[in-house]
Amino acid sequence: MDASHRKFLARLRQNRARMREVLHRPPPSKRLGREPWGQLYRSKTWDNPLKWQRQAEAQGICFRVFTNSLSDFFHADADGWREEAWDVIRRTPNLIWLILTKRPELIRTRLPKDWGEGWPNVWLGVSCGCEQTLNKRDTLRRIPVHPMAVRFLSAEPLLRTSRSRLI
């Protein structure tokens, strides 16, 4: 075994040790005394989209916003603030909102009244990472979206699913 190979293996062992440390560390919310998967709540960043809208509009561009990355926009517990969120989305046409859900069957009943054929700044996505959840993409296909919008899949972890079955 040459020196470069030994160096590579040593670095690999170091990285594995770091990964074990990271994987066994409690999540930041737990360390701060909060329950990570407890109730849904409005974050401190609630007003940031209006600032981002002003920036994007001034620059003549669009920013993408991946919302509810640790939650679900269409979850029943979000009913208390979802209408207000739709209002923020409505007022920020220079922000492209990527809304991912594990519950596409709930989307239609939780869309705003003025959704019509969709909004150009809302991209709807669904999580499907194995054969048992592939049918969720068909539910998403039946939701009307604006011609400029996108439907997307989050296939993670991608377990025993051929690429051709995702499309």
Secondary structure per residue as TSV (DSSP state, phi and psi in degrees):
chain	resnum	aa	ss	phi	psi
A	1	M	-	360.0	128.0
A	2	D	-	-83.6	172.4
A	3	A	H	-63.4	-40.4
A	4	S	H	-66.3	-36.8
A	5	H	H	-65.9	-43.0
A	6	R	H	-62.6	-40.2
A	7	K	H	-63.3	-42.6
A	8	F	H	-61.3	-46.0
A	9	L	H	-64.9	-37.2
A	10	A	H	-64.3	-43.3
A	11	R	H	-64.7	-38.8
A	12	L	H	-62.5	-43.4
A	13	R	H	-62.7	-40.3
A	14	Q	H	-61.8	-45.8
A	15	N	H	-63.2	-39.5
A	16	R	H	-63.1	-41.7
A	17	A	H	-62.7	-42.1
A	18	R	H	-63.8	-41.4
A	19	M	H	-62.9	-41.4
A	20	R	H	-60.7	-40.4
A	21	E	H	-63.4	-44.9
A	22	V	H	-67.4	-42.3
A	23	L	H	-67.2	-28.1
A	24	H	H	-97.0	-1.8
A	25	R	S	-81.3	136.7
A	26	P	-	-63.8	150.4
A	27	P	-	-62.0	156.8
A	28	P	H	-53.2	-39.9
A	29	S	H	-64.5	-37.1
A	30	K	H	-65.4	-42.8
A	31	R	H	-64.4	-28.3
A	32	L	T	-90.5	5.4
A	33	G	T	84.5	15.1
A	34	R	-	-108.3	147.7
A	35	E	-	-79.1	118.1
A	36	P	T	-66.6	-30.6
A	37	W	T	-117.1	36.3
A	38	G	S	-83.8	-135.9
A	39	Q	-	-75.8	156.7
A	40	L	-	-81.6	142.9
A	41	Y	-	-149.7	160.7
A	42	R	-	-75.2	136.9
A	43	S	-	-88.1	170.8
A	44	K	T	-67.4	-16.5
A	45	T	T	-91.8	13.0
A	46	W	T	-54.1	-37.4
A	47	D	T	-88.4	-7.6
A	48	N	H	-58.3	-39.3
A	49	P	H	-56.2	-34.2
A	50	L	H	-67.5	-36.0
A	51	K	H	-66.6	-44.6
A	52	W	H	-63.0	-37.8
A	53	Q	H	-59.8	-47.2
A	54	R	H	-60.9	-42.1
A	55	Q	H	-63.6	-48.6
A	56	A	H	-63.2	-41.8
A	57	E	H	-64.4	-42.1
A	58	A	H	-63.9	-33.6
A	59	Q	H	-89.2	-8.6
A	60	G	T	69.5	32.7
A	61	I	-	-131.1	179.4
A	62	C	-	-120.6	144.0
A	63	F	E	-108.1	149.1
A	64	R	E	-97.9	137.9
A	65	V	E	-123.8	116.0
A	66	F	E	-92.5	105.5
A	67	T	E	-96.3	152.0
A	68	N	-	54.7	47.4
A	69	S	T	-63.3	-25.4
A	70	L	T	-114.2	21.5
A	71	S	S	-146.2	-159.0
A	72	D	-	-146.0	115.2
A	73	F	T	-57.2	-29.4
A	74	F	T	-100.6	7.6
A	75	H	S	-65.9	146.3
A	76	A	G	-58.8	-33.5
A	77	D	G	-68.4	-11.9
A	78	A	G	-89.3	-1.7
A	79	D	H	-56.8	-33.1
A	80	G	H	-66.1	-26.0
A	81	W	H	-125.4	-1.5
A	82	R	H	-62.6	-41.4
A	83	E	H	-60.7	-40.8
A	84	E	H	-64.9	-37.3
A	85	A	H	-64.9	-42.7
A	86	W	H	-59.5	-36.9
A	87	D	H	-64.2	-41.9
A	88	V	H	-61.7	-44.2
A	89	I	H	-62.9	-42.2
A	90	R	H	-60.3	-36.5
A	91	R	T	-86.3	2.6
A	92	T	-	-126.4	69.5
A	93	P	T	-68.3	-16.0
A	94	N	T	-91.2	5.2
A	95	L	E	-110.5	126.2
A	96	I	E	-92.1	113.8
A	97	W	E	-92.0	116.6
A	98	L	E	-94.7	110.1
A	99	I	E	-111.3	111.2
A	100	L	E	-102.6	138.7
A	101	T	E	-139.1	156.2
A	102	K	S	-100.0	-1.4
A	103	R	-	-123.9	63.1
A	104	P	G	-63.3	-22.3
A	105	E	G	-67.8	-15.3
A	106	L	G	-95.2	-10.7
A	107	I	T	-58.3	-53.3
A	108	R	G	-54.9	-39.6
A	109	T	G	-80.4	-8.9
A	110	R	G	-116.3	13.6
A	111	L	S	-80.3	154.1
A	112	P	-	-68.5	157.6
A	113	K	T	-59.4	-32.4
A	114	D	T	-93.9	21.8
A	115	W	-	-63.2	-42.1
A	116	G	T	54.9	-120.2
A	117	E	T	-95.2	19.6
A	118	G	-	104.5	168.3
A	119	W	-	-111.9	141.0
A	120	P	T	-66.8	-19.1
A	121	N	T	-100.7	16.2
A	122	V	E	-122.0	118.4
A	123	W	E	-105.8	124.8
A	124	L	E	-100.4	136.2
A	125	G	E	-135.0	161.5
A	126	V	E	-134.2	144.3
A	127	S	E	-86.6	126.6
A	128	C	-	-151.3	114.8
A	129	G	-	-121.2	2.0
A	130	C	B	-150.9	172.0
A	131	E	G	-55.3	-38.3
A	132	Q	G	-68.0	-21.4
A	133	T	G	-108.4	3.5
A	134	L	T	-62.2	-28.1
A	135	N	T	-64.1	-17.5
A	136	K	H	-63.3	-29.4
A	137	R	H	-67.4	-30.5
A	138	D	H	-68.4	-37.7
A	139	T	H	-62.2	-42.8
A	140	L	H	-63.9	-36.6
A	141	R	H	-60.4	-26.4
A	142	R	T	-85.3	-4.7
A	143	I	S	-86.7	127.7
A	144	P	-	-68.2	133.5
A	145	V	-	-130.5	153.2
A	146	H	-	-62.5	146.8
A	147	P	T	-57.8	-25.8
A	148	M	T	-87.8	-8.6
A	149	A	S	-88.0	174.8
A	150	V	-	-130.5	141.9
A	151	R	E	-100.9	138.2
A	152	F	E	-137.7	161.4
A	153	L	E	-115.3	142.6
A	154	S	E	-112.3	105.9
A	155	A	-	-104.5	76.4
A	156	E	-	-144.7	135.6
A	157	P	S	-71.4	142.7
A	158	L	-	-83.2	99.4
A	159	L	B	-106.9	115.9
A	160	R	S	48.6	43.4
A	161	T	-	-126.0	126.9
A	162	S	-	-74.2	147.4
A	163	R	H	-56.4	-39.6
A	164	S	H	-66.1	-26.8
A	165	R	H	-74.7	-20.3
A	166	L	H	-74.9	-28.2
A	167	I	-	-84.1	360.0
